[in-house]
Amino acid sequence: MTRETRNDLAAGVADEIRAFQTAVDAFDDAVADRLGVNRSDLRCLDVLDRHGAMTAGELARASGLTTGAVTRLLDRVERRGYARRVRDSMDRRRVLVELTPRARELAGELYGPIAQAGRRGLERYSAEELTLLRDFFRRARAFHEERTGLLRQQPGTRTGA
């Protein structure tokens, strides 16, 4: 393969990744609309789904939101029946936030078909190719997390505000 062909292929892959991110974003917007929440609410519900019950402070750190923003967010999603505050059974002074069965059911209805199709789509790849894909996405995620942290640390004002 010539260098030019490889560069063209790499550019095509980069374009597909960008289009994929846009499609995921649009789907998440539609899910947020369907649930009657905003994207920050949806992101925090996802954090709770992936990591399980946690304190509001832990949720704030995991989501990149302030503790005040998480308190207001929890009030909203609790009113909608998607999350609840519960006493920690090991330390009754601690309050944990967890998803409700209703939220898990709705997530299954909305995201389940995508997860199932994704698993079926991955069946066509060899173990070696799956290892390559997992490595690529781990590295891409780590890079984005690093860049997000750096961007949030930079002083300055919001653009376009």
SVG drawing of the C-alpha trace seen along z (x, -y; Angstrom):
<svg xmlns="http://www.w3.org/2000/svg" viewBox="-41 -36 45 51">
<polyline fill="none" stroke="black" stroke-width="0.4" points="0.0,0.0 1.4,-3.4 1.8,-6.1 -0.9,-8.2 -3.4,-5.3 -2.7,-4.7 -3.2,-8.4 -6.5,-8.4 -7.7,-5.4 -6.7,-7.0 -8.6,-10.1 -11.6,-8.0 -11.5,-6.3 -11.3,-9.6 -14.3,-10.9 -16.3,-7.7 -15.4,-8.2 -16.6,-11.8 -19.8,-10.7 -20.3,-8.0 -19.8,-10.5 -22.4,-12.8 -24.9,-9.9 -24.4,-8.8 -24.8,-12.4 -28.1,-12.7 -29.4,-9.5 -28.5,-10.6 -30.3,-13.9 -33.4,-11.9 -33.2,-9.7 -32.9,-12.8 -35.9,-14.3 -37.9,-11.1 -37.0,-10.9 -37.7,-14.6 -34.1,-15.3 -31.2,-17.3 -27.9,-15.8 -26.1,-16.4 -28.9,-14.5 -28.6,-11.7 -24.8,-11.6 -25.1,-11.2 -27.7,-8.5 -25.2,-6.7 -22.5,-7.0 -24.8,-5.5 -25.7,-2.7 -22.1,-1.9 -20.6,-2.3 -23.5,-1.6 -24.6,-3.5 -22.4,-6.3 -22.5,-9.5 -23.5,-12.8 -19.9,-14.0 -18.6,-10.9 -21.1,-11.5 -20.0,-15.1 -16.3,-14.0 -17.2,-11.3 -19.4,-13.6 -17.2,-16.7 -20.0,-18.7 -20.0,-20.8 -21.6,-19.4 -24.2,-22.1 -25.1,-21.2 -25.4,-17.5 -27.7,-18.4 -30.1,-20.2 -29.7,-17.4 -30.6,-14.8 -33.7,-16.7 -34.8,-16.7 -34.1,-13.0 -35.6,-12.0 -38.8,-13.8 -39.0,-11.9 -38.4,-8.6 -35.1,-7.8 -32.8,-7.9 -33.2,-7.9 -31.2,-8.8 -30.8,-5.9 -29.0,-5.5 -25.8,-3.4 -26.5,-0.1 -22.9,0.0 -22.7,-3.6 -26.2,-5.1 -24.6,-8.7 -23.8,-8.3 -26.4,-8.9 -26.0,-7.1 -27.6,-7.7 -28.9,-4.8 -30.9,-4.2 -34.5,-3.1 -35.8,0.1 -37.9,-2.2 -34.7,-3.9 -33.1,-0.5 -36.2,0.6 -36.3,-2.5 -32.6,-2.3 -33.1,1.3 -35.9,0.3 -34.1,-2.7 -30.5,-1.4 -31.0,2.3 -31.6,2.6 -28.3,0.7 -26.4,2.9 -27.8,6.1 -27.0,4.9 -23.5,3.9 -22.8,7.3 -24.1,9.0 -21.9,6.7 -18.8,7.6 -19.3,11.3 -17.8,10.9 -14.4,9.9 -11.7,12.2 -10.3,12.2 -7.2,10.3 -9.4,7.7 -11.5,7.3 -8.3,6.8 -7.3,4.1 -10.6,2.3 -10.7,2.4 -7.1,1.0 -8.0,-1.8 -11.1,-2.8 -9.3,-2.6 -6.6,-4.9 -9.0,-7.3 -11.1,-7.5 -8.0,-8.1 -6.8,-10.8 -10.3,-12.5 -10.4,-12.3 -6.9,-13.9 -7.8,-16.7 -11.1,-17.3 -9.2,-17.7 -6.7,-20.0 -9.4,-22.1 -11.3,-22.4 -8.2,-23.5 -7.4,-26.4 -8.5,-29.8 -10.7,-31.8 -14.2,-32.6 -16.6,-30.7 -16.6,-31.4 -19.9,-32.3 -21.5,-33.3"/>
</svg>
